[in-house]
Amino acid sequence: MRVRSPLSAAVFVLLCASAGLNIYALIRSTAKDHSGTDFNQLYATGSMLRAGHGAELYDINVQRRVQDNLFHRGYLPGNHPAYEYLLFAPLSLLPYRTAYFCFFAVNLILLGFALWAICDQPSPANLLAMAVIAFSFFPLSMALFQGQDSILLTATVAAGLLALKHNWRVSAGMLVGFGLFKFQLTIPIFLLLLLWKHWRFCLGFLLSGFTLAVLSVIITGPAEQRLYLSLLAHTQTTSDALRMVNLRALCAAAIPRMSGALLVGANLAIGAFLALVLSRSRRSNKEALLVAIPVATLCSYHLYSHDLTLLLLPITALLFQAELSPLEIAGAALLLTSPAASPRGYLLVLPVGSFLWLFATQKRCPPFHAPTESLATGERKSDSDAFCGGSHLRKV
């Protein structure tokens, strides 16, 4: 984050204080009790897969019996695609407490990779500043404590951004497609890039999705996949929307009697509006993916606090790669330091903060363009300068 004004300095001090408080709360929570976290269902379902019960992977009665034997802490449905549980099957060989802290360490490594991948100049000072920004964002602490796979998704999308940096568009699509274990986020991203005509990225995404779908069928069998689709259909109710942190939750809180169909329709309408507005500007592949992330997050059908970890990618890219206006700094700071202890705080803060910096950058100029070469002068001019009519040139 470029500290070039008193406002920027004040925001960074605020982020440091927020990061310190979040780290303190995270240490206290993990040391006290973590036996009832979301990692339970990943560990239990991974142990089912390791024990050769793939054909019963989505049987609710079997899942409940396995979790009762392991935890005695209540039941969390295992409703992720089967291929993801292959990653957790080896962890189930370890005692639960050891497996939890091993995955905690893996998540920290994946976070470090994601921050390194998004940073164009990964100097120690920049990486430290990015770590401060990351830990000031409460959803990251929630993902770490809960043993969630949200950081794994963030790392796969960051790997896709890194591939786009080298113009490996099909590979980038395949990497983002690996994140289909959270398809409620990755499919909207795919649809947005399809609308914006990033064909090679979309081809890679489809190749990855098809491969993972076939792998999941091989693991469980076709009948169990049909049961999986039925499980997804019955685990979502209108009341669940109030526990989420997206526009669906905001609509459900504003109009309590709104039906599930109307909630979905409102989400689709807002998503379509944003997609059309943002499609007016031509973007590079990397920029298109960064812009698609907050739109997909806002309009996702299913989104809890820890899923917002994915927003770290566009937020850190914005803070490190652009000269920010006060409006943009305020939008990013609002997202990072909002009422973190209560998920209900994000019902208002998430759309307000996201709209602030999305449309502030849209109005000024896109901040994520890669530099281009001028053949006539041998000088480098950024795409954002060219877009805004800027005249700043710097020697290669």
Secondary structure, 3 states (H helix, E strand, C coil): CCCCCHHHHHHHHHHHHHHHHHHHHHHHHHHHCCCCCCHHHHHHHHHHHHCCCHHHCCCHHHHHHHHHHHCCCCCCCCCCCHHHHHHHCHHHHCCHHHHHHHHHHHHHHHHHHHHHHHCCCCCHHHHHHHHHHHHCCHHHHHHHHHCCCHHHHHHHHHHHHHHHHCCCHHHHHHHHHHHHHHHHHHHHHHHHHHHCCCHHHHHHHHHHHHHHHHHHHHHHCHHHHHHHHHHHHHCCCHHHHHHCCCHHHHHHHHCCCCCHHHHHHHHHHHHHHHHHHHCCCCCCHHHHHHHHHHHHHHHCCCCCHHHHHHHHHHHHHHHHHCCCCHHHHHHHHHHHHCCCCCCCHHHHHHHHHHHHHHHHHHHHCCCCCCEEECCCCCEEEEHHHHHHCCCCCEEC
